[in-house]
Amino acid sequence: MIRRVKITGYKSLRDVEINPLPQITLIFGPNAAGKSNLFDALGLLSRTAGANATLKDAFRAHRGTPLEAFSFDETGLEGLLKKKSAQFTIEVDVSLSDSVISLVEAEIKQMRSGLTEEHSKERRIVEKLLRYRLTVEILTDSGHLRVLDEYLAAVSRTGERKKSRNPFIESVYEKEPGRIRLRMEGQSHPTDYEMGLDYTLVSRPLYVPHYPHITAFREELKRWRFYYLSPEAMRAEAPLKQVEVLDYMGEDLAPYFNSLKATNEKQFNTLVKTFRTILPQIEKLDIERSADGLLRLTVQENGIHYSARVVSEGTLRLLGLLAITNPMTPASVVGYEEPENGVHPRRLALIARLLIGAGQRDTQFIVNSHSPVLPEYFDDINLIMCRRLSGQTVFEPFDSLGNLYRKEDIEKALEDEPLPLSSRLVRGDYGG
């Protein structure tokens, strides 16, 4: 779970901090305010932790070119190109999930079995709260990407670095140029790497018993998933294959439901029931297989079967949301864009209930929206307002705005007919 995020120099996120970031978070605001940029930054950070991933690899699924990830002023990209280099920094405070800790501890126990029996019951991961910081630089003449700073350390619940333990990774400047230092846990002699690597140390294959916290943090980041569902991708037929996690654009929708039905028919039937609760006119959901092994989703309405090629965008997005909230492999953080797209406003209460229910499990859900209706179904503490001021994005906790922003507060204070939150959003009270 991400407890805090601070970003500087990335797209319109020139200097933003969200603290705390609730387990269920709805970020609302007008179009082009910068909501999606937050997802882009966190998704990029997650991909830098991939096995043996380079920065170039991490940017392959990035929205926009690498150069467009760096903030620029009113002179635009032309002005940015006149500089020798540009940098952005992403810093997160992360709480390791219990499932990740158990996985890494089990791996350590297996690797050390028979070697250190007297210590086999000792836990290696004793720090659950970690702070990670990554600074990336681009050279504007060549486009080369490199790491200028990488940092991983244990923090207390109050957000202070624990002085009783050295950072697992940190930048040091005892030599010129600087180095990035990697510490083996329990050892006094660290390993220094040259600054300017084109990959993160977190992404490197390390011997797990010697680097348990780095391993756990890498696994945590790999479980972050951000979705930008595309109806066109979800409509397409897909080859028969095992799919346990929906692709970020939804193009593996049919294989996912086929895999779920084949491996856990009970869960598949439960999802179908939930689907029919939201869309009662749907009588059946199924997966067809063509003679050449391609899969397509079909729905039955009034006794007639329809393929995914002709069903509505809202129906496809709902199926995608059900797949996202019920993965076959665990996710630590899920970011989901604009669940209201293509969905009738009357169905948004059910969509909100689905998201809130999923977020009450072990997964953190971060949702962005420009719907004037969806925020009504979330508690104030779960709402974050996003706006753009002077060209840069600003995030503000909704409950920091005081009273008279919710319908019930207005009714208590005014005798005239109140304006609910949805009406005030439409009126533009919060920007847009």
N, C-alpha and C positions, 0 to 999 in steps of 0.2 A: 504494500500500500504506500502511495505517495502522501506524505504528511505535509510537505512544503516544497514549493518550487520557486526558483528565482532565475530569471533569464535576462541577459543583457546582450544587445547587439544583434538579435536575431529577427529578421524581417521587421514587422511593426512593433515587436516586443523589445523596445530599446532599453527599458529598465523596469521590469515588472516583478512582483513577488506576490504569491498567493500563500497565505499562512493563517489558519490551517486550510488544508484541502480535504473536505469531508469524504467519508467513504462513499456516500451517494451525493454527487455534485451535479447541479444543473447550471450551466453557464448560459445566460441569455443576453441578448443584445441585438442591435440592428445588423443588417448585412454589411460586410466589409469592415467590421469593427476589430477583427483580429482573433476571433474565437478559434478558427481553424488553424491559425498559426501556432497556437499553444499545442494542439494535437500534433502538428508537423514537427515541432521541436522535441516533444516527448517521444514520438515515434522514431525520430532520427537517433535520439539517445539510446533507445532500446536496440536499434539495429547495430550500433557501434559495439554492442556486447556480443554479437553473434560469433560463433566459433571461427577463429582465424579471419574475421572480417576486417577489411581495410576501410578507411573513411570513404574511399571511392565506392566500395560495395554498399556501404550504408546509405549513400546518396542515391542509389539506383531507384529506390521506391519513393524518393522524395518528390514532393510537389514543387516544381520549379527547378531550375538549374542550380548547381552548387553556389554560383555567384549570387543568385537571387535570395539565398538564405541569409545574407548579411545585410544589416540595416544600412540605409543610405539616406541622405538628407534631401532637400528640395531639388538638388541638382541631378538626382536619380542615378541610374546605373552609370551614366556618362561620368558623373562626378566621382563615383566609387572607383571606376577604372583608372582615374588619374592618381589614385593612391597606390603605394607600393603593395599594401596588404590590407586585409580587414579581418576582424576577429568577432566571434561570438562566444558567450559562456552560458552553459546550462548547469544549474546546481539543484540537486534534489535531496531531500531528507526522506529516507525510505525505511519502513518497518518491514522486516523480513517476515514472510508468511510462514505459518506453522508447517504447511506442507513442504515448502522449500527446505526449511531447517531439517525436517525429518528425512527428506530425500538425501541431502548431503551427509547427514550423520550416518545414515545407513550405508552410503557409498564408502565413507571412511572406515566404518566398522568392517565392511567386506574386504577392503584393500589391506587393512592391518590385521586381519584375522590370523591368529597363530603366531604373530610377531610380538605383540605387546598385550598379552592376556590380562596382565594386572591393571591395565588402563582401559580395557575394552568398554567399560561402562561409563567412562568419563565423557562428558559432552565437549565437543570442540568449539561449537558455535555458542558463545556466551553473550555476544553483543547482538541485540536484535535491531537496534536503531542505528542506521548508518547514514553518513552524508557523503555524497559523491559530487564532484565538480569536474567539468570537462571544458577546456577552452580550445577551440579550433580556429586555425588561421588559414586564409587562402592568399596565395601570391597572385596578384592580378595580372602579371605578365604571362605566367604559364598556366594558371589555374590549379597549381599544386596545392593539395590540402595536407595540413600537418597538425599534430597535437602540440600545443604550447604549454598546457597545464593539465595535470590529471591528479585527482585527490580522492582518497577514500579513507574515512575514519569513523570511529564510533562516537556517537553523541548521546548526551543525556536526554531525559524527557523534556527538559527545559530548553533544549536546542544548543547546549554548550558542548564543545568537544571534550571528550573524556581525557583528562591529563594523565590518568593512570596507564594509558595504553598509547603507544606510538601509532601514527597513521599507518594504514596498510600500504597506501600509495601516496606519495607526495612529491612535489617539485622542490628541488634544493638548488642552491646557488653557491655552493662551496667552491665550485670550479667554474671556469668560463669556457664555453657557454654552460648554461644550467643543465641539470640532470633531472630525470624523473626516477624516484627511488621506490623500489619494490622490496617489501620486508617479508621474509619468511617468518611465520609466527613461531615464537619460542626460540628464535635464533638472534644472535647479536650482530651478524654481518649481513647487511642488506646488499641488494644488487642494484647498481645504477645503470640507467639507460640514457642514451643521448636524447636531448629534447628535440622535438621536430619529427618524431615518428609518424608514419602514415597510418597507424593503427593505435588502439588503446591497449594498455596492459591488462585491463579487465577482460579483454577478448582472447587473451593468449591461453593455450592449454597449459595448465599448471598441475603439479602433483597435489591432489586434493587434501590429503592429511596435513601438508605443510602450509596450505593457503585456504583454509575452510571458509573464512568470511568473504574472501574475494570470489570463491566459487559460488557461495550462496547468493551473493549480490548479482553475479553474472546470470545465474538461473532466474533470479527475480526479474531482472530486466528483460530476459528472453520471454517472459510470460506476460509482458505488456502487449496489448493488441489494440490497434486503432482502425476504425472502419469508416470507409467512404463508399457506401453501397451504390452500385451502378445498376439500374434496372436492365440496361442492355446486356451487361455481363451476366446477370442472374437469369435472363431469358434463354441464353444460349445453351444448347445441348453440350454435354461434357463427357469425356471418356470415362468408362468404368474404372474406378480407382478407390482406394481406401482414403477417406478424408475425415479427420477427427476435429479439425479447426477450420472454420470458414475463412476463405481468402478475404483480404481486406476490401476488395471490391464486390465480393459475393459471387464470383464466377464459378465457384465449386458448390453452389447451393444444392443441385440435384445429387451429386456424389455424397455430400454430407448427409442428407436425409436417407439416402440409400444405405450408407455405412451404419447410420444409427439404427435403422430398421433391421439390418442384418445382425448387428451385435447386441442391441438392447431394444427389443421390440416394445417392451413395457414403457420405456422412456419415450420412444417414438409415438406410441398411442397417447401418452399424456400430453405431448406437444400438439398432437392433432386436436385433442379435446380443448386445449387452450386456444388454439387457432379458431376453432368453431365457436368458442365463447365470444371472441371478439368479432368474428364474421359469421353470424348464425346461418346465413344463406348457403355457406359452404357445407356440403354433405360429406365430402371425402377428399383426402389428400393421398396421392400415391406417386410412385416413380415407375416410369415405363423404360424398358430397355429395347433399343432397336437391334436389328439383325447384325449390325456392325459394332455392337457394344457401346453405343452412345446412350447416355441417360438423359431423360427429360422429366420435369415435374408436371403433374396433372392435378387439376382440381375438378370436383364434380359439383354442379349446381343445377337444381331442378332436373336431376337425372341425366344431365348432359356433361360429358367430359370436355375440359378445356386444357390445352397445353399452356406451359408458361409463356409461350410466344404471344398469347393473346390476353392473358389475365392482366388486371390493372397494375399500375406501378405501386399503388398502395398495398395491394395484396402481396406482391413480391417483397416489398420492404418489411412487411409484417413477418413473412416467412424468414427473411434474413435476421430480423431481430430475435425471433425464437431460436434460431441457430446460434446467434451470438450469446444469448443469455443461458444457453444450455450446451456448452461445449463438452466434448468427450474427454478432453485433456484440460487440466486446470489452467486458469488465467488469473494473474494477480491484479492486473489493471486492464480495464476495457474502456476505450474512448469511442463514443458513437455520435455521429453527426446527424443532427436534424431529424429526429424520429417522426416529426410531424409531416414530413414530405409525403404527399399523396394519400394522407390519411384524413378521413372526415373528422372535423373537430369534436364530434360527439364520441369518437372512439379514443380520444386522447387520454381520458381518465383511465381506461383500461391499459393503454400503453404505459402511462405513468406507474400504474400499479405493478405492471410486469417488470419495469426497470427497478422500482424500489424493492420489490421482492428479491430480484437477482442480486441487488447491492447489499442486502442484509445477510447474504452468505459470505464466503471468504473473499469474494472479488469486489474490488473498488470499481464503481461505475462513474465515469465522467462523461456527461452528455452536454452537447451544445445545441442551442436552439434560437430561432428568431420568432417562434410562435408566441402570440400574445395570450394564448390560452394555457399552454403546458405548464408554465410556472405556478399557476393556481393550485396545482395538485402536489406541490412539494412544500415542505416546511421551510420557513425563512432561513434556518441555519444551513440548509442544503443549497441555497441560491447564491450565485455570484453574478454580479452585473458586469457586463463588458461594454466599453465604449471607446471611441477613438477621439483623442484630444490632441490638437496640433500635430496630427500625423502619426501619433504613437498610441498604442493600445494601453488602456487602463482597466484593471480589474478591481472591483469593490465588493466586499461581502454585503449582501442585501440587508441583513439584519443590522448593519452599521448605519443605515439611512434613517433610523428612528421610526416612530409610529406614523400612522396615516398613510401607509402604502399598501395596506391590506384592507379588504372589504370590511372585515369585522372591526378593525380599528376605526375606520371611517364612520361606520354606523354608530359607534359609541360616542364619537366626537361631534358629529354633525346631525342636524335635524333635516337638512335638505337631502335629496336623493344622492346616495354615494356613488362614487366611481370605483369599481373594483380594479384590481391589479391589471386584468386583461385590458380594460378600457384605457387605463393610463398608459400601458405599453403601446397601444394603437395610437393614442394621442401624441406619443413621442416624449413623454415625461422623462424617459431615461436615455434619450438620444435617438438618432435615426431620422 
